[in-house]
Amino acid sequence: MPSSGSMVVSAGRTPLPAANLALLDTSVYIENFRLSRIGARKGYAANKLRHLAFDTLIALSARDFGATLITCNREDFAEINKHVALKLIFW
């Protein structure tokens, strides 16, 4: 992890203070935990839970950047949107 006060630069994006990355990581763990419980309750297989976890990472990244997420995956992102406020467009 970068030292305190450092910036993380990503191509074409505004640098984020390193402290914000720690907050993103915490958010990711919390939301993935919540969604894994939902997946378990719905009887999702391990492979489906893994896909849902990756979709959650995509959703949280879009939310944290204030972006609108455009996807063909209506089933997973509609479920995620029930628990994480997203701006979504289904293609």
N, CA, C and O atoms as CSV, one atom per row, in Angstrom:
chain,resi,resn,atom,element,x,y,z
A,1,MET,N,N,0.844,-1.172,0.000
A,1,MET,CA,C,0.000,0.000,0.000
A,1,MET,C,C,0.880,1.222,0.000
A,1,MET,O,O,1.892,1.241,0.701
A,2,PRO,N,N,0.527,2.272,-0.778
A,2,PRO,CA,C,1.320,3.486,-0.810
A,2,PRO,C,C,1.354,4.149,0.562
A,2,PRO,O,O,0.460,3.967,1.388
A,3,SER,N,N,2.403,4.914,0.774
A,3,SER,CA,C,2.541,5.595,2.060
A,3,SER,C,C,1.487,6.677,2.219
A,3,SER,O,O,0.864,7.094,1.242
A,4,SER,N,N,1.289,7.129,3.446
A,4,SER,CA,C,0.289,8.149,3.758
A,4,SER,C,C,0.540,9.410,2.946
A,4,SER,O,O,1.676,9.875,2.847
A,5,GLY,N,N,-0.504,9.955,2.374
A,5,GLY,CA,C,-0.406,11.178,1.605
A,5,GLY,C,C,0.010,10.955,0.162
A,5,GLY,O,O,0.037,11.909,-0.616
A,6,SER,N,N,0.332,9.740,-0.217
A,6,SER,CA,C,0.742,9.493,-1.592
A,6,SER,C,C,-0.490,9.404,-2.488
A,6,SER,O,O,-1.619,9.249,-2.022
A,7,MET,N,N,-0.234,9.505,-3.768
A,7,MET,CA,C,-1.310,9.442,-4.745
A,7,MET,C,C,-1.110,8.216,-5.621
A,7,MET,O,O,0.020,7.822,-5.910
A,8,VAL,N,N,-2.192,7.633,-6.031
A,8,VAL,CA,C,-2.139,6.504,-6.946
A,8,VAL,C,C,-2.647,7.006,-8.284
A,8,VAL,O,O,-3.766,7.509,-8.378
A,9,VAL,N,N,-1.835,6.875,-9.311
A,9,VAL,CA,C,-2.188,7.407,-10.626
A,9,VAL,C,C,-2.603,6.255,-11.522
A,9,VAL,O,O,-1.962,5.205,-11.559
A,10,SER,N,N,-3.678,6.476,-12.232
A,10,SER,CA,C,-4.161,5.495,-13.176
A,10,SER,C,C,-4.345,6.220,-14.501
A,10,SER,O,O,-4.787,7.369,-14.512
A,11,ALA,N,N,-4.024,5.591,-15.596
A,11,ALA,CA,C,-4.041,6.231,-16.910
A,11,ALA,C,C,-5.372,6.904,-17.199
A,11,ALA,O,O,-6.423,6.265,-17.153
A,12,GLY,N,N,-5.321,8.195,-17.496
A,12,GLY,CA,C,-6.511,8.930,-17.896
A,12,GLY,C,C,-7.453,9.278,-16.766
A,12,GLY,O,O,-8.553,9.769,-17.023
A,13,ARG,N,N,-7.070,9.047,-15.541
A,13,ARG,CA,C,-7.959,9.331,-14.410
A,13,ARG,C,C,-7.283,10.281,-13.443
A,13,ARG,O,O,-6.057,10.380,-13.401
A,14,THR,N,N,-8.092,10.972,-12.674
A,14,THR,CA,C,-7.576,11.828,-11.624
A,14,THR,C,C,-6.963,10.954,-10.539
A,14,THR,O,O,-7.561,9.956,-10.138
A,15,PRO,N,N,-5.776,11.316,-10.060
A,15,PRO,CA,C,-5.170,10.514,-8.994
A,15,PRO,C,C,-6.051,10.475,-7.747
A,15,PRO,O,O,-6.698,11.464,-7.400
A,16,LEU,N,N,-6.069,9.341,-7.089
A,16,LEU,CA,C,-6.814,9.179,-5.839
A,16,LEU,C,C,-5.831,9.169,-4.679
A,16,LEU,O,O,-4.785,8.526,-4.765
A,17,PRO,N,N,-6.149,9.875,-3.590
A,17,PRO,CA,C,-5.298,9.737,-2.413
A,17,PRO,C,C,-5.302,8.279,-1.961
A,17,PRO,O,O,-6.339,7.617,-2.007
A,18,ALA,N,N,-4.163,7.785,-1.530
A,18,ALA,CA,C,-4.037,6.384,-1.129
A,18,ALA,C,C,-5.025,6.024,-0.031
A,18,ALA,O,O,-5.497,4.888,0.022
A,19,ALA,N,N,-5.348,6.972,0.849
A,19,ALA,CA,C,-6.294,6.699,1.936
A,19,ALA,C,C,-7.649,6.285,1.381
A,19,ALA,O,O,-8.332,5.464,1.993
A,20,ASN,N,N,-8.057,6.833,0.232
A,20,ASN,CA,C,-9.342,6.473,-0.370
A,20,ASN,C,C,-9.358,5.029,-0.833
A,20,ASN,O,O,-10.413,4.394,-0.836
A,21,LEU,N,N,-8.217,4.503,-1.222
A,21,LEU,CA,C,-8.168,3.117,-1.670
A,21,LEU,C,C,-8.486,2.162,-0.532
A,21,LEU,O,O,-9.138,1.139,-0.742
A,22,ALA,N,N,-8.033,2.486,0.667
A,22,ALA,CA,C,-8.348,1.648,1.823
A,22,ALA,C,C,-9.851,1.632,2.060
A,22,ALA,O,O,-10.408,0.591,2.410
A,23,LEU,N,N,-10.515,2.770,1.873
A,23,LEU,CA,C,-11.966,2.832,2.042
A,23,LEU,C,C,-12.666,1.995,0.973
A,23,LEU,O,O,-13.649,1.312,1.261
A,24,LEU,N,N,-12.165,2.048,-0.249
A,24,LEU,CA,C,-12.749,1.231,-1.310
A,24,LEU,C,C,-12.611,-0.252,-0.966
A,24,LEU,O,O,-13.552,-1.022,-1.152
A,25,ASP,N,N,-11.444,-0.651,-0.467
A,25,ASP,CA,C,-11.236,-2.054,-0.122
A,25,ASP,C,C,-12.219,-2.512,0.941
A,25,ASP,O,O,-12.786,-3.598,0.824
A,26,THR,N,N,-12.433,-1.708,1.978
A,26,THR,CA,C,-13.375,-2.051,3.044
A,26,THR,C,C,-14.780,-2.185,2.468
A,26,THR,O,O,-15.498,-3.130,2.794
A,27,SER,N,N,-15.168,-1.257,1.627
A,27,SER,CA,C,-16.484,-1.284,1.004
A,27,SER,C,C,-16.669,-2.555,0.179
A,27,SER,O,O,-17.734,-3.172,0.207
A,28,VAL,N,N,-15.642,-2.933,-0.541
A,28,VAL,CA,C,-15.708,-4.135,-1.375
A,28,VAL,C,C,-15.938,-5.368,-0.519
A,28,VAL,O,O,-16.780,-6.205,-0.845
A,29,TYR,N,N,-15.193,-5.486,0.577
A,29,TYR,CA,C,-15.351,-6.656,1.444
A,29,TYR,C,C,-16.746,-6.714,2.051
A,29,TYR,O,O,-17.359,-7.780,2.095
A,30,ILE,N,N,-17.246,-5.592,2.512
A,30,ILE,CA,C,-18.571,-5.554,3.138
A,30,ILE,C,C,-19.644,-5.943,2.128
A,30,ILE,O,O,-20.491,-6.788,2.419
A,31,GLU,N,N,-19.616,-5.333,0.942
A,31,GLU,CA,C,-20.648,-5.618,-0.060
A,31,GLU,C,C,-20.549,-7.047,-0.573
A,31,GLU,O,O,-21.573,-7.698,-0.786
A,32,ASN,N,N,-19.342,-7.541,-0.774
A,32,ASN,CA,C,-19.209,-8.931,-1.229
A,32,ASN,C,C,-19.714,-9.904,-0.177
A,32,ASN,O,O,-20.314,-10.923,-0.520
A,33,PHE,N,N,-19.483,-9.612,1.092
A,33,PHE,CA,C,-20.003,-10.456,2.162
A,33,PHE,C,C,-21.526,-10.467,2.127
A,33,PHE,O,O,-22.144,-11.529,2.201
A,34,ARG,N,N,-22.136,-9.282,2.014
A,34,ARG,CA,C,-23.602,-9.193,1.963
A,34,ARG,C,C,-24.151,-9.976,0.779
A,34,ARG,O,O,-25.125,-10.716,0.913
A,35,LEU,N,N,-23.520,-9.809,-0.381
A,35,LEU,CA,C,-24.019,-10.476,-1.575
A,35,LEU,C,C,-23.763,-11.978,-1.544
A,35,LEU,O,O,-24.535,-12.744,-2.121
A,36,SER,N,N,-22.699,-12.410,-0.885
A,36,SER,CA,C,-22.475,-13.854,-0.782
A,36,SER,C,C,-23.562,-14.502,0.064
A,36,SER,O,O,-23.963,-15.637,-0.194
A,37,ARG,N,N,-24.043,-13.776,1.083
A,37,ARG,CA,C,-25.161,-14.308,1.884
A,37,ARG,C,C,-26.413,-14.404,1.033
A,37,ARG,O,O,-27.169,-15.370,1.146
A,38,ILE,N,N,-26.640,-13.418,0.187
A,38,ILE,CA,C,-27.801,-13.449,-0.710
A,38,ILE,C,C,-27.680,-14.639,-1.662
A,38,ILE,O,O,-28.638,-15.383,-1.872
A,39,GLY,N,N,-26.477,-14.803,-2.237
A,39,GLY,CA,C,-26.248,-15.924,-3.154
A,39,GLY,C,C,-26.451,-17.265,-2.488
A,39,GLY,O,O,-27.015,-18.184,-3.082
A,40,ALA,N,N,-25.991,-17.379,-1.251
A,40,ALA,CA,C,-26.167,-18.635,-0.515
A,40,ALA,C,C,-27.645,-18.885,-0.256
A,40,ALA,O,O,-28.118,-20.016,-0.364
A,41,ARG,N,N,-28.374,-17.823,0.088
A,41,ARG,CA,C,-29.811,-17.951,0.353
A,41,ARG,C,C,-30.561,-18.372,-0.914
A,41,ARG,O,O,-31.547,-19.105,-0.842
A,42,LYS,N,N,-30.085,-17.904,-2.075
A,42,LYS,CA,C,-30.736,-18.254,-3.342
A,42,LYS,C,C,-30.229,-19.585,-3.893
A,42,LYS,O,O,-30.710,-20.056,-4.923
A,43,GLY,N,N,-29.256,-20.192,-3.204
A,43,GLY,CA,C,-28.751,-21.484,-3.635
A,43,GLY,C,C,-27.797,-21.422,-4.809
A,43,GLY,O,O,-27.678,-22.392,-5.557
A,44,TYR,N,N,-27.104,-20.286,-4.988
A,44,TYR,CA,C,-26.145,-20.168,-6.083
A,44,TYR,C,C,-24.986,-21.136,-5.880
A,44,TYR,O,O,-24.524,-21.335,-4.756
A,45,ALA,N,N,-24.525,-21.730,-6.956
A,45,ALA,CA,C,-23.337,-22.583,-6.928
A,45,ALA,C,C,-22.098,-21.704,-6.745
A,45,ALA,O,O,-22.156,-20.487,-6.923
A,46,ALA,N,N,-20.985,-22.332,-6.389
A,46,ALA,CA,C,-19.740,-21.593,-6.125
A,46,ALA,C,C,-19.318,-20.757,-7.333
A,46,ALA,O,O,-18.852,-19.630,-7.169
A,47,ASN,N,N,-19.473,-21.290,-8.530
A,47,ASN,CA,C,-19.095,-20.555,-9.739
A,47,ASN,C,C,-19.946,-19.295,-9.912
A,47,ASN,O,O,-19.430,-18.243,-10.289
A,48,LYS,N,N,-21.235,-19.400,-9.638
A,48,LYS,CA,C,-22.134,-18.250,-9.740
A,48,LYS,C,C,-21.776,-17.209,-8.679
A,48,LYS,O,O,-21.817,-16.011,-8.958
A,49,LEU,N,N,-21.428,-17.645,-7.469
A,49,LEU,CA,C,-21.019,-16.716,-6.411
A,49,LEU,C,C,-19.751,-15.967,-6.811
A,49,LEU,O,O,-19.613,-14.776,-6.533
A,50,ARG,N,N,-18.832,-16.663,-7.461
A,50,ARG,CA,C,-17.600,-16.019,-7.920
A,50,ARG,C,C,-17.917,-14.943,-8.956
A,50,ARG,O,O,-17.363,-13.846,-8.902
A,51,HIS,N,N,-18.801,-15.253,-9.893
A,51,HIS,CA,C,-19.200,-14.262,-10.898
A,51,HIS,C,C,-19.897,-13.075,-10.240
A,51,HIS,O,O,-19.671,-11.927,-10.623
A,52,LEU,N,N,-20.738,-13.352,-9.257
A,52,LEU,CA,C,-21.436,-12.274,-8.550
A,52,LEU,C,C,-20.442,-11.396,-7.799
A,52,LEU,O,O,-20.617,-10.179,-7.736
A,53,ALA,N,N,-19.403,-11.997,-7.229
A,53,ALA,CA,C,-18.372,-11.221,-6.528
A,53,ALA,C,C,-17.644,-10.300,-7.507
A,53,ALA,O,O,-17.387,-9.140,-7.187
A,54,PHE,N,N,-17.309,-10.806,-8.701
A,54,PHE,CA,C,-16.650,-9.960,-9.707
A,54,PHE,C,C,-17.588,-8.850,-10.170
A,54,PHE,O,O,-17.160,-7.710,-10.348
A,55,ASP,N,N,-18.862,-9.177,-10.367
A,55,ASP,CA,C,-19.831,-8.152,-10.759
A,55,ASP,C,C,-19.966,-7.084,-9.676
A,55,ASP,O,O,-20.157,-5.906,-9.976
A,56,THR,N,N,-19.866,-7.503,-8.422
A,56,THR,CA,C,-19.929,-6.549,-7.311
A,56,THR,C,C,-18.743,-5.598,-7.361
A,56,THR,O,O,-18.904,-4.401,-7.123
A,57,LEU,N,N,-17.560,-6.108,-7.667
A,57,LEU,CA,C,-16.381,-5.246,-7.796
A,57,LEU,C,C,-16.587,-4.215,-8.905
A,57,LEU,O,O,-16.242,-3.045,-8.744
A,58,ILE,N,N,-17.140,-4.651,-10.011
A,58,ILE,CA,C,-17.431,-3.741,-11.118
A,58,ILE,C,C,-18.444,-2.691,-10.675
A,58,ILE,O,O,-18.261,-1.501,-10.932
A,59,ALA,N,N,-19.504,-3.126,-10.014
A,59,ALA,CA,C,-20.561,-2.214,-9.567
A,59,ALA,C,C,-20.031,-1.185,-8.574
A,59,ALA,O,O,-20.344,0.001,-8.682
A,60,LEU,N,N,-19.233,-1.631,-7.612
A,60,LEU,CA,C,-18.696,-0.709,-6.608
A,60,LEU,C,C,-17.719,0.275,-7.230
A,60,LEU,O,O,-17.672,1.437,-6.829
A,61,SER,N,N,-16.949,-0.171,-8.195
A,61,SER,CA,C,-16.028,0.738,-8.883
A,61,SER,C,C,-16.807,1.812,-9.629
A,61,SER,O,O,-16.475,2.994,-9.544
A,62,ALA,N,N,-17.838,1.408,-10.355
A,62,ALA,CA,C,-18.664,2.380,-11.079
A,62,ALA,C,C,-19.325,3.349,-10.110
A,62,ALA,O,O,-19.339,4.555,-10.358
A,63,ARG,N,N,-19.872,2.841,-9.009
A,63,ARG,CA,C,-20.519,3.693,-8.012
A,63,ARG,C,C,-19.534,4.689,-7.425
A,63,ARG,O,O,-19.845,5.874,-7.305
A,64,ASP,N,N,-18.346,4.218,-7.057
A,64,ASP,CA,C,-17.371,5.083,-6.403
A,64,ASP,C,C,-16.843,6.170,-7.343
A,64,ASP,O,O,-16.445,7.241,-6.885
A,65,PHE,N,N,-16.835,5.903,-8.653
A,65,PHE,CA,C,-16.424,6.912,-9.622
A,65,PHE,C,C,-17.597,7.774,-10.082
A,65,PHE,O,O,-17.405,8.733,-10.830
A,66,GLY,N,N,-18.804,7.440,-9.644
A,66,GLY,CA,C,-19.989,8.191,-10.063
A,66,GLY,C,C,-20.393,7.888,-11.495
A,66,GLY,O,O,-21.081,8.687,-12.131
A,67,ALA,N,N,-19.972,6.743,-12.004
A,67,ALA,CA,C,-20.229,6.378,-13.395
A,67,ALA,C,C,-21.556,5.643,-13.533
A,67,ALA,O,O,-22.067,5.056,-12.579
A,68,THR,N,N,-22.091,5.690,-14.734
A,68,THR,CA,C,-23.242,4.873,-15.084
A,68,THR,C,C,-22.714,3.567,-15.649
A,68,THR,O,O,-21.871,3.572,-16.545
A,69,LEU,N,N,-23.199,2.462,-15.138
A,69,LEU,CA,C,-22.753,1.142,-15.570
A,69,LEU,C,C,-23.683,0.654,-16.672
A,69,LEU,O,O,-24.900,0.606,-16.489
A,70,ILE,N,N,-23.113,0.295,-17.806
A,70,ILE,CA,C,-23.887,-0.232,-18.937
A,70,ILE,C,C,-23.560,-1.714,-19.061
A,70,ILE,O,O,-22.394,-2.093,-19.173
A,71,THR,N,N,-24.598,-2.552,-19.039
A,71,THR,CA,C,-24.377,-4.000,-19.028
A,71,THR,C,C,-25.510,-4.747,-19.723
A,71,THR,O,O,-26.638,-4.262,-19.816
A,72,CYS,N,N,-25.180,-5.921,-20.199
A,72,CYS,CA,C,-26.192,-6.859,-20.715
A,72,CYS,C,C,-26.623,-7.837,-19.628
A,72,CYS,O,O,-27.585,-8.584,-19.807
A,73,ASN,N,N,-25.919,-7.834,-18.512
A,73,ASN,CA,C,-26.155,-8.799,-17.440
A,73,ASN,C,C,-27.229,-8.275,-16.485
A,73,ASN,O,O,-26.935,-7.867,-15.361
A,74,ARG,N,N,-28.453,-8.295,-16.944
A,74,ARG,CA,C,-29.568,-7.755,-16.168
A,74,ARG,C,C,-29.779,-8.524,-14.854
A,74,ARG,O,O,-30.008,-7.911,-13.811
A,75,GLU,N,N,-29.703,-9.837,-14.897
A,75,GLU,CA,C,-30.005,-10.655,-13.725
A,75,GLU,C,C,-29.105,-10.301,-12.534
A,75,GLU,O,O,-29.600,-10.010,-11.444
A,76,ASP,N,N,-27.792,-10.328,-12.744
A,76,ASP,CA,C,-26.869,-10.092,-11.633
A,76,ASP,C,C,-26.889,-8.638,-11.166
A,76,ASP,O,O,-26.939,-8.372,-9.965
A,77,PHE,N,N,-26.850,-7.695,-12.111
A,77,PHE,CA,C,-26.762,-6.296,-11.706
A,77,PHE,C,C,-28.079,-5.764,-11.139
A,77,PHE,O,O,-28.060,-4.847,-10.317
A,78,ALA,N,N,-29.203,-6.308,-11.551
A,78,ALA,CA,C,-30.476,-5.934,-10.922
A,78,ALA,C,C,-30.482,-6.408,-9.469
A,78,ALA,O,O,-30.971,-5.703,-8.587
A,79,GLU,N,N,-29.943,-7.594,-9.221
A,79,GLU,CA,C,-29.853,-8.110,-7.850
A,79,GLU,C,C,-28.898,-7.256,-7.017
A,79,GLU,O,O,-29.214,-6.898,-5.883
A,80,ILE,N,N,-27.745,-6.933,-7.570
A,80,ILE,CA,C,-26.775,-6.091,-6.858
A,80,ILE,C,C,-27.388,-4.720,-6.567
A,80,ILE,O,O,-27.188,-4.158,-5.490
A,81,ASN,N,N,-28.133,-4.192,-7.533
A,81,ASN,CA,C,-28.740,-2.865,-7.380
A,81,ASN,C,C,-29.774,-2.808,-6.251
A,81,ASN,O,O,-30.095,-1.723,-5.766
A,82,LYS,N,N,-30.286,-3.940,-5.836
A,82,LYS,CA,C,-31.212,-3.971,-4.699
A,82,LYS,C,C,-30.492,-3.628,-3.397
A,82,LYS,O,O,-31.127,-3.216,-2.427
A,83,HIS,N,N,-29.169,-3.795,-3.372
A,83,HIS,CA,C,-28.392,-3.632,-2.148
A,83,HIS,C,C,-27.356,-2.523,-2.228
A,83,HIS,O,O,-26.884,-2.032,-1.203
A,84,VAL,N,N,-27.002,-2.129,-3.442
A,84,VAL,CA,C,-26.013,-1.081,-3.670
A,84,VAL,C,C,-26.606,-0.124,-4.695
A,84,VAL,O,O,-26.914,-0.531,-5.815
A,85,ALA,N,N,-26.769,1.138,-4.326
A,85,ALA,CA,C,-27.356,2.126,-5.243
A,85,ALA,C,C,-26.436,2.342,-6.434
A,85,ALA,O,O,-25.294,2.776,-6.277
A,86,LEU,N,N,-26.938,2.038,-7.628
A,86,LEU,CA,C,-26.156,2.168,-8.862
A,86,LEU,C,C,-26.940,2.954,-9.888
A,86,LEU,O,O,-28.169,3.014,-9.858
A,87,LYS,N,N,-26.182,3.564,-10.809
A,87,LYS,CA,C,-26.781,4.122,-12.011
A,87,LYS,C,C,-26.551,3.085,-13.096
A,87,LYS,O,O,-25.415,2.854,-13.510
A,88,LEU,N,N,-27.627,2.461,-13.556
A,88,LEU,CA,C,-27.534,1.341,-14.494
A,88,LEU,C,C,-28.263,1.617,-15.794
A,88,LEU,O,O,-29.314,2.258,-15.816
A,89,ILE,N,N,-27.694,1.127,-16.861
A,89,ILE,CA,C,-28.383,1.049,-18.153
A,89,ILE,C,C,-28.220,-0.386,-18.625
A,89,ILE,O,O,-27.100,-0.884,-18.740
A,90,PHE,N,N,-29.342,-1.051,-18.900
A,90,PHE,CA,C,-29.276,-2.404,-19.428
A,90,PHE,C,C,-29.317,-2.345,-20.941
A,90,PHE,O,O,-30.215,-1.738,-21.526
A,91,TRP,N,N,-28.344,-2.977,-21.568
A,91,TRP,CA,C,-28.164,-2.949,-23.018
A,91,TRP,C,C,-29.022,-3.992,-23.667
A,91,TRP,O,O,-29.010,-4.126,-24.891
